Amino acid sequence: MKYALWLLKAAIFFTLFAFALNNQQIAPVNFFFGTNWQAPQVVVVLLAFSAGMALGVLMMMPRWWKKRRLMRAEAAAQTETHHSAPPHGI
């Protein structure tokens, strides 16, 4: 199984490497007001993917913080009730 995972990782790497080699043409990126930027196509795709991932993480952070805050409050409530309970033998 370990070798199959390494083979899968190698196949993914070589596929992405071949994609990068096949997309080295200059691609213009047009912005507002007639401005543009030119870069290799693979760089443009990589930047767009990275920006999407960063935006997705930033949009999820408030939910993560809320869930973390709720879990901490729940854990604090459990420890408080556990410490304030009388011993069972009395």
N, C-alpha and C positions, 0 to 999 in steps of 0.2 A: 504494500500500500504506500509505503514511504517513497519508493521509486516511482510509482505512478503519479504521486503529487509533484515530485521534482520534474517528471516528464511533462506534466501539464503546465507547470510554471515556465519551463523552457519553451514550450510551444507558444504560450502567450507572449513571452518576451520576444521571440523571433518574429512572431506575427506583427507585434507593434514596431519592432525594428524595421521590418520590411515596409510597413506603412510609412514610417518616417523617411526611409530612403526613397520611396516612390513619390513623395509629396514635398519635394524641395523647390518647387516653382515659387516665384514671388507672387504673393497674394495681396492685393490692395484691400485695406480696411477703410471704408468711408465713414467719416464722422459728420457731425452737423457743420453747417456753414462752409461747406466745400473743403474741409480739411480731410486729409487721408494719411494713412500710415501703411508702409509696405514692409512685409516680412515674409520669410518662408512659410508656406502653408501649414507645415507641421507645428510651427511655433504659434501660429494663430489658433489652431485647434487646441493645442495644449493650454494656452492662456484662457481660452473660452471655457474649457473643462475645469481648470483651476478656479476661475472666477465663479462658476456655477457651484462647485463644491464649497467654496468659502461662503457664498451667499446662503446656501442650504444650512451650513453649520450655524451661521449667525442667526438665521431665522428660527432655529430649533433651541437656541440657548435659553430664552425665557422659559420654555417648557421644562427644560432640564433643571433650571434653577428652582422653579416652582416645585417640581417633583422632589428634588433634593431637600428643599426646605420642609416639605410635608413629611418626608421620611425621617428627617432629624427630629421634628416635633413628635412624631409617633414613637420614635425610639426613646426620647426623653420622657414621654408620658408612661411608657412601659417600665422604664427603670424607676420612675417615681412611685408608681403603684407597687412595684416589686419591693422596694426598700421600705415603704410605709406599712406594709402588711404585717400583722403580728405573727410570731412564730406559731407553728402548727400544734405544738404540744401544750399550749396554754389555753 
